[in-house]
Amino acid sequence: MTKPADDTPLITDPLKPEAVDGRVEAVDPPESKLKMTADAAEISAIRLLDAADAARESIKPSRK
């Protein structure tokens, strides 16, 4: 049985998430399936981890 052709556009550029007020935001992620190249997915994952860390740091109480 053959799988039907998938017409979901292939994303070749990684996401550019940012830490904003203690949360991570990414502009224009697709509303449904996300189909990425392996490189774009890997870079996006690293960027998401970095943004998550920055978001946590922005809400962490400072030690005085």
C-alpha positions as CSV (number, residue, x, y, z in Angstrom):
1,M,0.0,0.0,0.0
2,T,1.5,3.4,-1.0
3,K,1.2,6.4,1.2
4,P,-0.6,9.3,-0.5
5,A,1.6,12.2,-1.5
6,D,2.1,14.8,1.2
7,D,1.7,18.3,0.0
8,T,2.8,19.9,3.2
9,P,5.5,22.6,2.4
10,L,9.0,21.6,3.5
11,I,10.5,24.2,5.9
12,T,14.2,24.6,5.2
13,D,14.8,27.6,7.6
14,P,15.0,26.9,11.3
15,L,12.6,28.6,13.7
16,K,13.7,31.8,15.5
17,P,12.3,31.5,19.0
18,E,12.7,34.3,21.6
19,A,12.4,34.5,25.3
20,V,9.6,37.0,26.2
21,D,8.4,37.7,29.7
22,G,9.3,34.2,31.0
23,R,8.0,32.3,28.0
24,V,9.2,31.2,24.6
25,E,7.6,32.7,21.4
26,A,8.2,31.6,17.8
27,V,6.7,33.8,15.0
28,D,4.6,32.1,12.4
29,P,4.9,28.4,13.2
30,P,2.4,26.4,11.1
31,E,-1.0,25.7,12.7
32,S,-0.8,22.0,11.9
33,K,1.9,19.7,10.7
34,L,5.4,20.9,10.7
35,K,7.6,19.3,8.0
36,M,11.3,20.4,8.3
37,T,14.6,19.3,6.9
38,A,16.8,17.5,9.4
39,D,19.2,20.5,9.6
40,A,16.3,23.0,10.2
41,A,14.8,20.7,12.9
42,E,18.2,20.3,14.7
43,I,19.0,24.0,14.7
44,S,15.4,24.8,15.8
45,A,15.7,22.4,18.7
46,I,18.9,24.1,19.8
47,R,17.4,27.5,19.5
48,L,14.3,26.4,21.5
49,L,16.5,25.1,24.3
50,D,18.4,28.4,24.4
51,A,15.2,30.4,24.4
52,A,13.8,28.2,27.2
53,D,16.9,28.8,29.3
54,A,16.7,32.6,28.7
55,A,13.0,32.6,29.6
56,R,13.7,30.7,32.9
57,E,16.6,33.1,33.7
58,S,14.3,36.2,33.1
59,I,11.8,35.1,35.8
60,K,14.3,33.6,38.2
61,P,14.5,35.7,41.4
62,S,17.8,37.5,41.8
63,R,20.1,36.6,44.7
64,K,21.3,39.7,46.6
